[in-house]
Amino acid sequence: MAAANWPDKDDHELLALIQDGSHHAFAELVKRHTARFYGLAYRYVQSKETAEDIVQDAFLRLWENPGKWQPDRSSKFTTWFYRIVVNLCLDWQKKKRPVELDDEISLTDDRDAMDAVLIRTQEQRILEKEIGALPERQRMALNLCFDEGLSNQEAAEVMGVNLKALQSLIMRAKATLKERMKAYL
Amino acid sequence: MSDIQDEKLEAMLRSRRAESASPDLAARIILKAQGIPQIRTTSPWQWLRQLFAEYHLPKPAYVLASALILGLVIGFSTATDTTPTDNASSINIQGFLYPDEGPL
């Protein structure tokens, strides 16, 4: 098959070919979605190497056992694969020790002495730390909805919860962050 | 005030930046997959379809096989118990075998 045809194929067609052992189809799927799933993993683990390992592991699992993908059971490849990446992130979290906030990060509002860029950098650093300290499901819900741009319904599907449960996770996460980021809001 | 805080928090959440992945990440994954064999798992239905595809049997063979299976299923599901279980039947048999002596 001509190489020019691969980008024209949708995910489901590529997956059917992967199930027949096509390396070309696998390569196309990896190129198409690596950045997206890396972004999700990175926001969760906050480490480039770990996020890359997680994405690699997820794709290699798909390659090794493509029969796990059942087109009739899963509506969308990305939703299904988000779930795999999310589960790998949660596995990683279980193996890792609990997140602790750095003591050296001060929450005092010393804005006069800092320029806007520095303030913003500090805000982002603190926000990342605070997000990292959230319960894992709240963190995942935030990542899926705010960073990956999934709808609440899609995020609920990925996390295997109903819509109300997802909304509750996001609400609690935001309430905690609002409280902890008071000085910057 | 609370609404402003909510909006600012949401803006901060949406503006989070992730460190970019290595440019060769996809290539590394693709390369690694080339050395990994695939696990072939087949469901019973797939196995059956493959079996039928492998042996190109004529249609009457399928009809015959289906009729046989159906017959077995009906036969087993409507089987009646014919083994004697009560004393009365054993007395009758004894009476038949030894008509002069009567039942023991």
Interface residues (C-beta under 8 A of the other chain):
Chain A: G21 H23 F26 A27 V30 K31 T34 A35 Y38 G39 Y42 R43 K48 A51 E52 V55 Q56 F59 L60 W63 E64 N65 P66 G67 E123 Q124 L127 E128 L142 F146 D147 K174 L177 K178 M181 Y184 L185
Chain B: I4 Q5 D6 K8 L9 E10 M12 L13 R14 S15 R16 R17 A18 E19 A21 S22 L25 A26 R28 I29 I30 K32 A33 Q34 I36 P37 Q38 I39 R40 T41 T42
